[in-house]
């Protein structure tokens, strides 16, 4: 379990303790867990985390012989759909809002995620010493993989102009980086302002990772080349974006041939 997951689980434990600390564990029923899941269904990942924590607590209660069975066991996870790459107009809107309001932290998170194709947690941990002017060294928190990602010209230029305020690129102080949750909140505030936080046009920060994969695919990169940037362990998601790019190119070529043929007749 990663450090971020542990921190999230601790927050869920605290929320459960504050609301239910005085209640008798023996009265907890499956319907109660389902009610919690329903209450959090708009944030499906949070709902799944809460159910996972409740299941852990119930298993412990079984071990202590407070209850005979885990009432949360086998509750299906909610599915929130696939993460989506950001459309061009939302990318530009995010950039404009950051620039117009001087939101350097939100813009830096964005540039690192788009430029390197890494997760937010990995971006906040990046140090200036990890960047040699061309490559960014990354130890992926989720997989433990150690990779070196070549930074595109845009990211190199952005980092070259960014003031150094500490050891980390996203510095909290001289020695520490900002927290993942702070990074998420900074980006979330911009998402809200540009209409990408809720509703049909909802987009999330993790979509920047898929934006990078999609742009690489549209440039004609192979699965192996895309994986070398994003560090994906499996090719399933990589193949998805390469297939989308192939379809887009094939559609353009087909329609252009169609137009050319009409001009000849």
N, C-alpha and C positions, 0 to 999 in steps of 0.2 A: 504494500500500500504506500503510495507516494506521500510526501510531507503535506502537499496541498489537500489530498483526500483526507488525511488524518485531521488537518485543521478544520475542514468542512464538517467532518463527523463530530468533532468536539463542539462546534457551534450548534449542530442539531441536538446533541446531548444536553447542552445548556438550555436550549429552547424547550426541550421536553421536560427538563427538571423544573424550569420556572413555571410551566403551565400545569404540570402533573405531579410535582414532587410530594405533595401531601396525600395523593390518592393511593388506594390499595391496588397493587399490581395484580392481585388475584381476580380483580373485577374487569381487567382489560380483555376485550373481545376482538375478534376479527373485524366485526363491523366498525369498531372504533378506528382501526388502522385504515380501513377503506374510506372512512369519513375524512381522515387526515389526508389521504391521497387525493381525494376529490377536492378538498379545500386548496391544495397546492397544484392542481392540474394545469393551471396556466403557465407554471414554470415546471415543466415536466421533469427536468433533470433534478431539481430540488426535491420534487415529490418522490422520485426514485431513491434519492439519498436518504430522505426521512424514513422511508419504508425499510431501507437496508439497515439503518441504525436501530429502528424499532425491533427488527428481527434479531439483531445481535443482542440487544437487551433482553429480549424474550428467551433466547437460547440460554443466556446466563441465568435467568430466573428458573428455567427448567433444571439447570445444573444444581442450583441451590435448593431445588425441590419446593419452590414457592408455587409453581404451576406444573401441570402434568405434560402439557404440549405447547409448542410455539404457535400461537394463533396467526402469526404474520407469515408463516412459512408458505412459499409458493404463490404469493400474491403477484400477479403478472406486472411487469414494469410498464410504465406509460411510454408511448413512443411519440416523440416530438417531431418526427420527420427528419429528413436529411439536412445537414448544414448546406447552405447555398453560397456559392461565390457571389460577391457583390457586383451588381451591374455598374457600368461605367459612370452613369450619372450620379449614383450614390457615392462612389469613390471620390468624384470631383466635389460633391457637396460636402463631404466630410472634410476634405482638404481646405475648402474655402472657409468653412466655419471655424476650423482651428486657426487659420491664418488671420481671419478678421477679428478674432477674440483673443489672440495671443496664447492659445492653449498648447504650449510646447510639449507638455507631457503626453497629452492625448495624441498629438501629431507624431511624436517619437515612437510611441507604442505602435501606431499604425505603420510607420515607415519600416520599422524593424520586422513586423509580422509579414507585411506584404513583400518586403525585400528578401527576407531569408526563408519565408514559408514555414516558420516555426510557431509553436503554440505560445500563448501569452505568458505562461509561466516560465518558459525558456527565454523569452525576450527580456523579462524583467531581471533575470539573473545574469544577463550578458555584461561583461566587464570590458573596459577600454583595452585591457591587456589581451582580451580574446580577439580583438580586431587588429590585423597586421597591415591594414590599408587596402587589402583585397579580400581576404578570407575572414570569416567569423567562426571561431571555434565554439562548438555547442555540445554540451552533454545533456541529452534529452531526458528530462525528469521522468517522463512516462515509461520510456523504454530502456533508459540507461545507455543508449547508443552514443558514441562519441563520433561526431562528424565535423567536417570543415566545409562551410558553405561559402561559395564565391558570391560576393556581394555585387549586384548590378551597379552600373555607373550612378544611377539616381541615388541609391542608398549610400554609396561611397561619398558622393558630393554632400549629401545631407549630414552625414556624420562628420565630415571634414569641417563643416560650418557650425556644428553644435558645440556650445561651451561645455567644458568638462567641469562638473561640480562634485566629483567624487570618484571612487574606484569604479563604480558601475555607470553604465550609460544612462540608466534610469535611476539616478541617485536619490536616496532619501537623505543621506548625509555623506560624510567623507568615506565611510567604510561600508555602509549598508545600502541595499537597493530598496525601492518602494515595494510594497506588497502586491501580490497578484490581485487581490480584491480592490485595492486602490486603483490599479491599472484598469481593471474592468469598470469601475465606477467612472473614471475619467472618460473612457470611451463611451460608456453608456449615456452620459450626459450629452455628448455630441450626437449620438444616435437618436436621442429623444428630440433634439432640436431640428434634425434633418428629416424626421418622419420615418426613421428606420428601427424604432424600438418596439412598436406594437402594431397589431393589425395585419392586414394582408401583405404589407410591404416590410414586415419585420425581418431584420437581418442581425446577425450576432457577430461578435469579434472573431470567433473561431472560423467564420467564413472567410477571413482574410487568408488563412492558410490554404483554403480551397481556391481562393482567387489566384494565389501564386501558382498552384498546380494547374489551374485552368489556363492561365496565360502561358505557362511552359508548354502545355499540350497544344495550344493554338499556334505556338511557334514551331511545332513539328518535332518536339523532343520525344525521345523514346521513353518507355516505362522506366528503364534503368536510370536514365538521365534525370527524370522527374524525382525518382526516389533518392537520388544522390543529393538533391536540394532539400526536399521535404523530410527525408528520413523515414518515410512510411515503411513499416516492416512488411506489409502485404501489398500486393499489386491491385487489389480489387478496386479501391478508390481511385488509384492512379489510372487504371484502365477506364473507369467511368468517365473521367474528364478527357482522356485522350480519345475515347469514342465520341464524346460530344463535339470535340474539335474536328474530328474526321468527318462527322456528319455535317457540320457547318461548312467546311471546305468543299465537301462533295455537293452540298446543296448549291453553293455559289457557282461551282464549275458547271453543274447541270443546267442551271438557269441561264448562265452565260451562253452555253452551247445552244440552248433553246432560242435565245434572242438572235444569235448569229445565224441560226438556220432560218428564222423568219425573215431576216434581212436578205438572205440569198434567194428566197422564193418570191 
